[in-house]
Amino acid sequence: MKIGPVRARFSGNIELNTDGAADNFSLFGKGNGGAAGYAKGGADVTLLSDGAETILMYQARAEIGGKIAQSGSRLIQ
């Protein structure tokens, strides 16, 4: 990933919570980019049936820190 002058490779984990399946689920992830910083966040997803269509609604959140936050927080938000 590259944001402004900061280039980083992140490693991390993503968790999927299916407790509300099949209508709801949540994702949560966190990653570390070493000296570049860290990122963590998640999303809550809801699926609604609307006749022959499915409506997907979500609410996401993210938190970043380190050099990435100094250079690109406005871009990510």
Backbone bond lengths (Angstrom), bond angles and torsions (degrees), N, CA, C in turn:
res aa  C-N    CA-C-N  psi(-1)  N-CA   C-N-CA  omega(-1)  CA-C   N-CA-C  phi
1 M - - - 1.415 - - 1.522 107.43 -
2 K 1.338 116.57 142.62 1.457 120.01 175.90 1.531 108.52 -134.59
3 I 1.321 114.70 125.81 1.467 121.92 175.35 1.507 106.52 -128.08
4 G 1.330 116.76 113.66 1.463 120.38 -176.96 1.517 109.34 58.43
5 P 1.323 117.57 -131.94 1.468 120.06 -178.83 1.526 113.88 -82.87
6 V 1.334 118.37 -2.10 1.463 121.47 -174.68 1.530 109.92 -98.82
7 R 1.311 115.67 123.71 1.460 121.88 176.60 1.528 107.45 -118.96
8 A 1.341 116.78 133.76 1.463 119.46 -177.43 1.515 110.90 -150.05
9 R 1.304 114.10 155.13 1.461 122.02 171.21 1.522 106.00 -115.62
10 F 1.318 116.13 127.12 1.457 121.40 -177.23 1.520 110.54 -102.96
11 S 1.323 115.20 146.50 1.459 121.32 168.19 1.520 106.12 -124.30
12 G 1.317 115.74 146.59 1.457 117.25 -178.12 1.505 112.48 -175.72
13 N 1.320 114.68 -164.71 1.460 122.90 -177.15 1.517 110.08 -134.97
14 I 1.327 115.59 150.37 1.461 122.46 173.19 1.518 107.53 -126.95
15 E 1.325 116.06 134.26 1.460 121.64 178.18 1.520 108.70 -115.74
16 L 1.310 116.25 139.91 1.460 123.30 176.90 1.517 108.37 -114.21
17 N 1.335 116.62 123.16 1.464 122.13 178.11 1.525 107.40 -106.28
18 T 1.322 116.90 115.31 1.466 121.68 -177.39 1.524 112.42 -108.28
19 D 1.326 117.99 24.36 1.468 120.94 -177.94 1.526 112.76 -56.78
20 G 1.332 118.21 -32.89 1.463 121.36 -178.42 1.511 113.66 -98.96
21 A 1.341 117.74 11.93 1.470 121.32 -176.01 1.524 109.73 -59.10
22 A 1.220 120.88 144.12 1.452 130.16 14.39 1.535 111.98 -99.53
23 D 1.320 118.58 -1.16 1.460 120.73 -176.64 1.523 113.90 -91.02
24 N 1.327 118.07 -24.89 1.465 122.13 -175.82 1.521 109.96 -138.74
25 F 1.321 115.57 147.15 1.457 120.51 169.63 1.515 108.63 -157.10
26 S 1.323 115.63 164.28 1.463 121.68 -179.00 1.518 109.25 -131.18
27 L 1.331 115.02 146.89 1.457 123.15 174.22 1.517 107.98 -120.09
28 F 1.325 116.99 141.42 1.454 121.23 174.27 1.514 107.49 -140.87
29 G 1.316 115.91 135.35 1.450 119.20 179.18 1.513 111.76 -143.28
30 K 1.329 114.84 156.48 1.458 120.03 174.60 1.521 107.81 -147.82
31 G 1.328 114.66 146.40 1.448 119.62 -179.26 1.509 111.27 -144.93
32 N 1.330 115.12 157.49 1.456 121.06 -178.99 1.521 107.92 -125.45
33 G 1.326 115.43 130.00 1.452 121.76 178.63 1.512 112.60 -110.99
34 G 1.329 117.57 26.64 1.456 121.18 179.32 1.518 111.33 64.31
35 A 1.342 116.48 -131.00 1.461 120.93 -177.91 1.520 112.39 -65.11
36 A 1.327 117.51 -21.03 1.465 120.49 -179.77 1.520 112.42 -71.76
37 G 1.328 117.30 -26.49 1.455 119.27 177.84 1.509 113.08 130.24
38 Y 1.312 115.40 -158.58 1.459 121.51 -177.47 1.521 109.20 -139.91
39 A 1.311 115.57 163.98 1.460 122.21 174.20 1.515 107.75 -143.02
40 K 1.314 116.06 142.36 1.457 120.48 172.54 1.512 108.06 -150.38
41 G 1.307 115.57 151.97 1.452 118.94 -178.76 1.509 110.99 177.08
42 G 1.309 114.72 -174.87 1.449 119.28 -178.68 1.504 111.15 -168.62
43 A 1.316 114.34 179.57 1.459 120.88 178.96 1.520 109.07 -149.89
44 D 1.318 115.68 141.82 1.456 122.92 171.51 1.523 106.28 -105.86
45 V 1.324 116.75 126.91 1.458 122.41 -174.08 1.523 109.24 -119.54
46 T 1.330 115.48 135.43 1.460 122.25 176.69 1.519 108.36 -125.48
47 L 1.324 116.63 134.27 1.461 122.94 176.80 1.520 108.26 -112.02
48 L 1.337 116.21 127.55 1.457 121.96 -179.64 1.521 109.76 -120.33
49 S 1.316 116.55 133.83 1.459 121.31 176.53 1.522 108.63 -81.47
50 D 1.330 116.17 132.54 1.471 122.42 178.26 1.526 107.70 -135.51
51 G 1.324 115.40 78.84 1.468 120.16 -176.35 1.521 109.44 67.71
52 A 1.332 116.10 -122.67 1.471 121.49 -179.43 1.522 111.70 -86.78
53 E 1.331 117.73 0.56 1.468 121.63 -177.96 1.525 110.80 -112.86
54 T 1.317 115.28 162.40 1.460 122.23 174.41 1.519 108.32 -121.53
55 I 1.311 116.79 129.93 1.463 122.36 178.00 1.522 107.88 -100.21
56 L 1.328 115.90 128.37 1.459 122.20 178.64 1.526 108.06 -106.46
57 M 1.322 116.51 122.83 1.463 121.77 175.97 1.522 107.53 -119.81
58 Y 1.325 117.01 144.06 1.459 119.11 179.90 1.513 110.40 -148.21
59 Q 1.302 114.69 156.05 1.453 122.88 173.12 1.523 106.09 -131.71
60 A 1.329 116.22 120.93 1.460 121.06 -175.92 1.522 110.70 -115.25
61 R 1.327 114.94 155.96 1.460 120.97 177.26 1.523 107.77 -144.46
62 A 1.311 115.29 148.99 1.462 119.84 -179.48 1.520 109.95 -146.74
63 E 1.317 115.35 149.70 1.464 122.16 175.62 1.519 107.18 -137.94
64 I 1.323 115.85 131.93 1.456 120.51 178.31 1.516 109.14 -128.88
65 G 1.326 116.17 155.41 1.456 120.87 178.76 1.509 110.80 -149.39
66 G 1.312 116.60 164.79 1.461 121.99 179.10 1.527 112.17 91.38
67 K 1.316 115.84 -157.66 1.464 120.75 -178.07 1.521 111.91 -62.25
68 I 1.324 116.62 -33.37 1.467 120.17 178.34 1.523 109.82 -60.98
69 A 1.318 117.65 -42.22 1.458 121.08 -179.80 1.524 110.90 -65.76
70 Q 1.311 117.23 -38.30 1.476 120.58 179.98 1.525 110.95 -65.58
71 S 1.315 116.77 -37.09 1.470 120.47 -174.42 1.519 113.84 -90.73
72 G 1.334 117.41 -36.16 1.452 116.81 -168.55 1.501 117.85 -131.65
73 S 1.326 120.11 17.87 1.456 120.11 -176.55 1.524 111.84 -60.83
74 R 1.310 118.16 -35.20 1.476 120.05 179.05 1.514 111.10 -68.30
75 L 1.326 117.79 -32.40 1.458 121.15 179.35 1.519 111.14 -70.31
76 I 1.325 117.92 -37.15 1.440 121.64 -176.21 1.520 111.59 -76.13
77 Q 1.320 117.75 -36.17 1.447 120.54 179.93 1.504 109.86 -72.76
